Amino acid sequence: MAQQAENSPARHFVSSVCPGQLLDNAALPSYCCGVSLKAPARYPIRVAAHLTGLSIDTLRAWERRYQAVTPLRDDRGRIYAEDQIRRLILLRNAVDCGHAIGQVASLSDRELQKLLAGPVSDAGTPATETDSPEMSDGLLAVVAAIESFDCATASSHLSRMAALLPVREFVGAVVVPLMRLVGDRWHAGTLSVAQEHMTSSILRNLLGSMVRPGASSTRPLRILFATPAGELHEFGILVAAMLSVASGFEALYLGPNLPAQEIVDAVAQTSPRAVVLGIKCSKPGAKITEEIQAIASQLPRRTELWLGGDAAAKALAPAAKRVFVLQEFAELDQHLDRLKMGAR
């Protein structure tokens, strides 16, 4: 699992997230932009431009030339429904990935989602808008807020996009590109460690609000996420936790730089089906390898150990049983499906 570099101190953040109603089906705040959401949400063109990251001129051109969407009209002008906002975001992402609007405007939403789902990039993460020369206006607005230490605005932008996009699309088109952009700017010296930590904090909070408690009587399978002591990079396990929640699992997120014994103790108390550890550093030292071996040797028989990240294969505990290396997020999905099949 690809992860962005993060030089953070030890932080033990615990968030238990249970599956339920995903944000792509959740309502926006009860009163937004002057529109009561007791009725189906409708957005004037200026709000639609803000939500989609497209200019007003682009929205008008896509409607007039390509019939991308057909908004309603009232005395204020164009009014966009929530499903039209989602479609415009899909189209924007497709254009950002290099597709011409004239070629994709006639595709259905499902066809657009399939188009955006592949191919997989060399880094082992879904190819997203970061593969294009320019980032979307919406994502740049998040980074601009981070650069000015405006945590509330950055959180608001991300929460709004999370409310409008299915979880997997939100992760692939927003979270992963944001992590890459923040990491690149940190390496370039244009973002500070503090700003990178703020981004991690926002994403952790977002993970905790991604779903609402469901009414199902069956308890979801639980997966624990952490990084071993000495491993400070948590972006990858944040993405993995979000994807796991989207697949119906309960995520117990412990955060980065956690000693082996604390992870083992947490497993003993929570009985997860799997422990996911992120290992980013290119040359994991003996200490990290020892930590992973200690964890692998003390896990109960029914709990698997999944290692993800750039250096996962190098840190694999020799002869460890029930240990799986995940080179890309597609492999995470495969193991999640396997656990669900085994629970039936």
Protein Blocks (a to p, Z undefined) as FASTA:
>chain_A
ZZdddddddddddddddddddfklpccdfbgghiafkbccdddfklmmmmnopafklmmm
mmmmnomaacdddfkbpaddfklmmmmmmmmmmmmnopafklmmmpcfklmmmmmmpccd
fkopacdfklpmbdcfklmmmmmmmmnopaklmmmmmmmmmmmpcfklmmmmmmmmmmmm
mmmmmmnopacfklmmmmmmmmmmmmmmmpccdfbfbdcddddddddehiabfklmmmmm
mmmmmnopacddebehiafklmmmmmmmnopabdcdddfbfbacfklmmmmmmmmmmpcf
klccddedjklmmmpcghiahiacdfbfklmmmmmmmmmmmmZZ
